[in-house]
Amino acid sequence: MKKILLVLFIIHCPLFISVAQNIQLHYDFGRNIYPDQEPDRQKVTVTLEQFKADPWGSWYYFVDLDLTNKFFRSAYTEISREFKLGKESPFAAHIEYDGGLGRDDIRSFQHAALLGGAYNGHNEDFSKTWSVQLLYKRFFKSYDYTWAYNSFQLTGVWGLTFANKKCTFSGFIDFWRAENSKPDRYGHGMLVILTEPQFWYNFTPHFSVGSEVEISNNFIYNTYDDQTFFVNPTLALKWNF
């Protein structure tokens, strides 16, 4: 599970909102919807994320912790740094690391480094924010049955706050080239699509209740049949520090 909130893209905002942090608790219904294709999908994920701006740009990271009723299962993180290309310019240089660890290779994550550019924008009161990133992506051999290769990633991110700040609609969409890991398709390139729109009702500036819907194609590792398209919704709580 991957999440990027729009706070990442307040890099041109005044410094009084230069730091933001939240923790989220998600209950995932994917295993109930696809009991054959995703029998081992996590049901509970805790996400911690933080954004911090400075005079040169911004830092952002999140960590997803997948839990079961018996043990901690896996951790996935993305850490990125953006450097503003000019004081008032909407363009920025983007550097990122993606990767994680699991209890076994099946639940581990192949590590990757990304480098490229971003175009960030917002309206006057920051109730609407957006970003587009075009990145070179280098996958590394991380464990058995993986290998290093070059790729690309196109990312779009959006955020909308409305109804007197009571509602927030945000999310991202990623497109990247992966290499198929199924035995009869080793080395064949495929386009992966992953989007995770989120809707939150903000009871207070700190506490929100909402949902995230993971929609993907060629992202879920499914050995049961040939299905590649999945929709996995969650019920979620969020606390903004």
GUVEXNU-414750 format. One record per residue (C-alpha): x, y, z. Coordinates in pm, whole numbers, padded with zeros to 5 digits, always signed. Layout:
GUVEXNU-414750
XYZ...
//
This chain:
GUVEXNU-414750
+00000+00000+00000+00132+00335-00094+00009+00683+00011+00115+01037-00084-00083+01327+00062-00090+01668-00094+00098+01830+00189+00403+01716-00005+00340+01992-00256+00319+02301-00033+00679+02380-00114+00598+02739-00209+00376+02797+00094+00481+03037+00374+00694+02876+00642+00417+02881+00904+00290+02560+00740+00635+02427+00661+00604+02117+00881+00316+01867+00888+00284+01516+01022+00003+01264+01055-00065+00903+01144-00332+00691+00974-00498+00360+01058-00650+00170+00763-00869-00141+00768-00836-00302+00426-01125-00496+00266-00920-00642-00021-00895-00992+00125-01274-01004+00161-01333-00888-00198-01068-01115-00356-01033-01419-00125-00870-01630-00397-00643-01373-00561-00536-01193-00240-00571-01448+00043-00272-01306+00234-00341-00935+00186-00295-00734+00504-00610-00619+00684-00456-00345+00897-00200-00085+00789-00057+00196+00999+00090+00488+00803+00315+00761+00938+00403+01051+00710+00579+01382+00741+00649+01684+00522+00899+01960+00596+00979+02266+00385+01297+02473+00402+01446+02758+00197+01583+02514-00066+01273+02298-00115+01117+02019+00088+01156+01674+00245+00882+01414+00248+00853+01055+00368+00596+00798+00465+00619+00451+00620+00347+00186+00581+00345-00082+00850+00135-00389+00765+00007-00576+01069-00165-00905+01141-00325-01031+01460-00005-01226+01530+00293-01020+01415+00435-00720+01229+00439-00829+00866+00619-00572+00650+00729-00210+00620+00740+00002+00304+00879+00355+00278+00925+00635+00026+01161+00923+00101+01194+01219-00135+01373+01550-00155+01281+01839-00384+01501+02137-00469+01326+02448-00597+01454+02567-00934+01416+02938-00870+01251+03126-00585+00912+03165-00755+00943+02884-01008+00687+02598-01003+00959+02358-01119+01171+02148-00885+01434+01875-00902+01309+01553-00741+01514+01272-00581+01347+00969-00423+01409+00629-00267+01142+00352-00255+01175+00022-00076+01088-00196+00219+01129-00518+00410+00902-00812+00487+00905-01140+00675+00993-01325+00353+01079-01249-00010+00717-01269-00125+00621-00985+00108+00939-00780+00055+00971-00487-00184+01220-00433-00461+01426-00123-00391+01440+00165-00638+01595+00510-00680+01424+00788-00876+01553+01114-01023+01377+01375-01233+01167+01689-01231+00841+01808-01080+00590+02078-01169+00399+02192-00858+00105+02430-00830-00176+02559-00611-00450+02817-00604-00436+03135-00395-00556+02985-00065-00398+02639-00116-00737+02467-00113-00635+02315-00449-00288+02170-00501-00136+01958-00774+00192+01816-00900+00324+01626-01201+00655+01438-01180+00850+01273-01461+01123+01049-01320+01396+00809-01425+01361+00497-01209+01633+00243-01135+01530-00087-00981+01794-00283-00788+01828-00655-00732+01684-00684-00383+01631-01056-00321+01603-01385-00512+01407-01372-00839+01460-00997-00883+01711-00820-01104+01832-00466-01169+01689-00270-01461+01614+00083-01584+01263+00222-01590+01059+00544-01575+00773+00678-01364+00507+00941-01431+00325+01062-01121+00032+01296-01074-00084+01420-00733-00387+01630-00641-00562+01773-00338-00890+01954-00286-01026+02092+00043-01386+02216+00041-01707+02253+00246-01549+02505+00483-01246+02276+00525-01462+01987+00645-01389+01764+00343-01064+01670+00172-01026+01478-00154-00666+01390-00237-00461+01123-00401-00204+01024-00659-00170+00820-00975+00153+00646-01081+00250+00495-01414+00575+00302-01436+00741+00032-01643+00803-00296-01462+00939-00631-01577+00706-00926-01542+00810-01173-01271+00592-01465-01379+00801-01764-01493+00674-01760-01850+00714-01381-01884+01059-01309-01736+01209-00995-01887+00890-00879-02057+00806-00516-01986+00462-00415-01862+00295-00088-01765+00191-00070-01400-00088+00168-01300-00154+00251-00937-00385+00518-00796-00503+00574-00439-00769+00846-00409-00859+00937-00051-01166+01111+00092-01163+01250+00447-01426+01416+00662-01244+01645+00900-01427+01648+01235-01157+01877+01379-00828+02018+01242-00663+01711+01399-00909+01420+01360-01049+01282+01033-01245+00975+00922-01240+00857+00564-01144+00600+00306-00870+00518+00060-00934+00313-00254-00635+00140-00410-00703+00089-00782-00433-00089-00978-00341-00285-01287-00035-00513-01305+00049-00419-00945-00089-00707-00736+00115-01030-00748-00159-01281-00829-00075-01649-00881-00437-01773-00869-00552-01662-01217-00479-01403-01489-00663-01112-01324-00449-00797-01314-00700-00522-01226-00798-00479-00859-00996-00232-00646-00913-00247-00274-01098+00001-00046-01020+00082+00317-01194+00241+00615-00954+00482+00783-00885+00715+01074-00628+00997+01065-00473+01217+01331-00288+01535+01224-00021+01645+01472
//
